[in-house]
Amino acid sequence: MTERALRLGTRRSKLAMAQSGQVAQAVRQLTGRPVELVEITTYGDTSREHLAQIGGTGVFVTALRDALLRGDVDFAVHSLKDLPTAQPEDLTLAAVPLREDPRDALVAREGLTFDRLAAPSPRGAARIGTGSPRRMAQLNAYARAHGLSIETVPIRGNVDTRIGYVRGGELDAVVLAAAGLNRLGRIDEVTDFLSVDFVLPAPGQGALAIECAAVNADLAAALAELDDPHTRAAVTAERSLLAALEAGCSAPVGALADLLADGQVVNEMRLRGVVGTTDGSTLVQLSTTGPVPTSHGDAIALGRELASEMLAKGAAGLMGERAL
């Protein structure tokens, strides 16, 4: 008898469908079972408010998790950066696959790079669209430090809508996650990749989270084959930093953990974090380095350590109203 199809819960956006489709294919190959996508509309998809206004944390996740708990779907795929840092006991994060490019990317008029676009010009400040306070804070800080002229404009919408603002001449550029553009097959539209040395990504950016009900131990064990231990350790450290700062996923917090190698041997993990005011006038940006985490607790400790240092430097006062 043919086993029934596994039901994969996903948001309806093109990006969510693309990344869920990639996971579905991997699960088919792994388990030999058919996988069907179940489209679910989340509050974040229907609200037209900016994410900072509707709380950010969980707005793209709650409906998917409710479907899991009701048994309407067997597992769900999330963009990891959208997940609240507290993991519900009745759900398990079964796998964090190998991470995509975590960088932010610029799509600008006339193929311009960021520095060329933002150079002082008779046209006035370059209008750059983003829905992220984190991006606003770091872009504005970089522009201030290098004598560049930009105006960050809050926007919402899917990739087509955002890039459409540039194509239609309403904005000079937009900033999007490189990972999403790559998964959509649109990476060729990028005019500049923003170095993590001046714009740190959101914690977990570029990574996916595969979640199922904790009681479904057999499925969780099967999905765990898709887990990448280095990616999981890195995003655990980043999300631990976010949690220790008591900041939600819409707060102006950037973080990136990367592995450092001595020749062929990976022996350390560096964690960088930043928080700032959206106008870029003040940033707290620090880093710490430690042994590659060998346990979940080690990764959490690394994030907490850096968060403690950032709080001591005044990070709490730069986040505005905290989204818990």
Residue pairs with C-beta under 8 A, 6 or more apart in sequence:
3 33
3 34
4 33
5 33
5 34
5 35
5 36
6 27
6 31
6 33
6 34
6 35
6 36
6 74
6 75
6 219
7 35
7 36
7 38
7 72
7 73
7 74
7 75
8 20
8 23
8 24
8 27
8 35
8 36
8 37
8 38
8 73
8 74
8 75
8 76
8 77
9 38
9 40
9 64
9 67
9 68
9 72
9 73
9 75
9 76
9 77
10 16
10 17
10 20
10 37
10 38
10 39
10 40
10 64
10 76
10 77
11 17
11 39
11 40
11 41
11 42
11 45
11 60
11 64
12 39
12 40
12 41
12 45
13 45
13 158
14 158
14 159
14 160
14 184
15 158
15 159
15 180
15 183
15 184
16 77
16 79
17 37
17 39
18 183
18 184
19 77
19 79
19 183
19 208
20 37
20 77
21 37
22 183
23 77
23 97
23 208
23 210
23 226
24 35
24 36
24 37
25 35
26 97
26 226
27 33
27 35
27 75
27 222
27 223
27 226
28 34
28 35
30 222
30 223
30 225
30 226
31 222
38 67
38 72
38 73
40 63
40 64
40 67
40 73
41 63
42 59
42 60
42 61
42 62
42 63
42 64
43 54
43 59
43 60
43 62
43 63
44 51
44 54
44 59
44 60
44 82
45 60
47 54
47 59
48 156
49 156
50 131
50 154
50 156
51 59
51 131
51 156
51 250
52 133
52 250
52 323
55 248
55 250
55 323
56 248
56 249
56 250
56 251
56 323
57 84
57 248
57 249
57 250
57 323
57 324
58 82
58 83
58 84
59 82
60 78
60 79
60 82
61 78
61 82
61 83
61 84
64 73
64 76
64 78
64 211
65 76
65 88
65 91
65 211
67 73
67 76
68 74
68 75
68 76
68 91
68 211
68 212
68 213
69 90
69 91
69 213
71 213
74 212
74 216
74 219
75 94
75 210
75 211
75 212
75 219
75 223
76 210
76 211
76 212
77 208
77 209
77 210
77 211
78 208
78 209
78 211
79 180
79 204
79 207
79 208
79 209
80 96
80 204
80 205
80 207
80 208
80 209
80 235
80 239
81 201
81 202
81 203
81 204
81 205
81 207
81 249
82 249
83 204
83 209
83 239
83 249
84 248
84 249
85 239
85 240
85 242
85 243
86 243
87 93
89 214
90 213
90 214
90 215
91 211
91 212
91 213
91 214
92 211
92 212
92 213
92 214
92 220
93 209
93 210
93 211
94 210
94 211
94 212
94 219
94 220
94 223
94 224
94 226
94 227
95 209
95 210
95 223
95 224
95 225
95 226
95 227
96 207
96 208
96 209
96 210
96 227
96 228
96 231
96 232
96 235
97 207
97 208
97 210
97 226
97 227
97 228
97 231
98 228
98 231
99 179
99 206
99 207
99 228
99 231
99 234
99 235
100 178
100 179
100 182
100 183
100 206
100 207
101 178
101 179
101 182
101 193
101 206
102 178
102 179
102 196
102 201
102 205
102 206
102 207
102 256
103 177
103 178
103 193
103 194
103 195
103 196
103 199
103 201
103 206
104 135
104 175
104 176
104 177
104 178
104 193
104 194
104 199
104 201
104 205
105 175
105 176
105 177
105 178
105 181
105 187
105 190
105 192
105 193
105 194
106 113
106 114
106 117
106 128
106 173
106 174
106 175
106 190
106 191
106 192
106 193
106 194
107 162
107 163
107 166
107 173
107 174
107 175
107 176
107 181
107 189
107 190
107 191
108 114
108 117
108 166
108 172
108 173
108 191
108 192
109 117
109 166
109 169
109 172
109 173
111 191
112 172
112 173
112 191
112 192
113 191
113 192
114 173
114 192
114 194
115 146
115 148
117 126
117 128
117 150
117 172
117 173
118 126
118 128
118 143
118 148
118 149
118 150
119 148
119 149
120 147
120 148
120 149
121 149
124 149
125 149
125 150
125 151
126 149
126 150
126 151
126 172
126 173
127 150
127 151
127 153
127 170
127 171
127 172
127 173
128 139
128 150
128 151
128 152
128 153
128 171
128 172
128 173
128 174
128 175
129 152
129 153
129 154
129 155
129 162
129 165
129 166
129 171
129 173
129 174
129 175
130 136
130 139
130 152
130 153
130 154
130 155
130 174
130 175
131 154
131 155
131 156
132 175
132 202
132 250
132 252
133 250
133 251
133 252
133 278
134 200
134 202
134 251
134 252
134 253
134 254
134 274
135 152
135 175
135 199
136 152
136 154
136 252
136 278
136 279
136 280
137 252
137 274
137 275
137 276
137 277
137 278
137 279
137 280
137 283
138 198
138 199
138 200
138 254
138 274
138 276
138 280
138 283
139 150
139 152
139 175
139 199
139 280
140 150
140 152
140 278
140 279
140 280
140 281
141 276
141 280
141 281
141 283
142 148
142 198
142 199
142 280
143 149
143 150
143 280
144 280
144 281
152 278
153 171
155 161
155 162
155 165
155 171
155 174
159 176
159 180
159 181
159 184
159 186
162 174
162 176
163 174
163 176
163 189
165 171
165 174
166 172
166 173
166 174
173 191
175 194
177 201
177 205
177 206
178 187
178 190
178 193
178 206
179 205
179 206
181 187
181 189
181 190
196 256
196 272
199 254
200 254
200 255
200 256
200 272
200 273
200 274
200 285
201 254
201 255
201 256
202 249
202 253
202 254
202 255
203 235
203 238
203 239
203 241
203 242
203 249
203 253
203 254
203 255
204 235
204 238
204 239
207 231
207 235
210 223
210 226
212 219
212 220
212 223
214 220
230 259
230 266
230 292
232 299
233 257
233 269
233 292
233 293
233 298
233 299
234 256
234 257
234 258
234 259
234 269
234 299
235 257
236 293
236 296
236 299
236 300
236 303
237 255
237 257
237 269
237 271
237 293
237 299
237 300
237 302
237 303
238 255
238 256
238 257
238 271
238 303
239 303
240 299
240 300
240 301
240 302
240 303
240 304
240 307
241 253
241 255
241 271
241 273
241 303
241 304
241 306
241 307
241 310
242 249
242 251
242 253
242 255
242 303
243 303
244 303
244 304
244 307
244 308
244 311
245 251
245 253
245 275
245 307
245 310
245 311
245 315
245 316
245 319
246 316
246 322
246 324
247 253
247 275
247 319
247 322
247 323
248 322
248 323
248 324
249 323
250 323
251 275
251 319
251 320
251 322
251 323
252 275
252 276
252 277
252 278
252 318
252 319
252 320
253 273
253 274
253 275
253 319
254 272
254 273
254 274
254 275
255 271
255 272
255 273
255 274
255 303
256 271
256 272
257 269
257 270
257 271
257 272
257 299
257 302
258 269
258 270
259 266
259 268
259 269
259 270
259 292
260 266
260 267
260 268
260 269
260 270
260 289
261 267
262 268
266 292
267 291
267 292
268 289
268 290
268 291
268 292
269 289
269 290
269 291
269 292
269 293
269 302
270 287
270 288
270 289
271 287
271 288
271 289
271 290
271 302
271 303
271 306
272 285
272 286
272 287
273 285
273 286
273 287
273 306
273 307
273 310
274 283
274 284
274 285
274 286
275 283
275 284
275 310
275 315
275 318
275 319
276 282
276 283
276 284
276 285
276 318
277 283
277 318
282 318
283 318
284 310
284 313
284 314
284 315
284 318
286 306
286 309
286 310
286 313
287 306
288 302
288 305
288 306
288 309
290 298
290 302
290 305
291 298
293 299
293 301
293 302
307 315
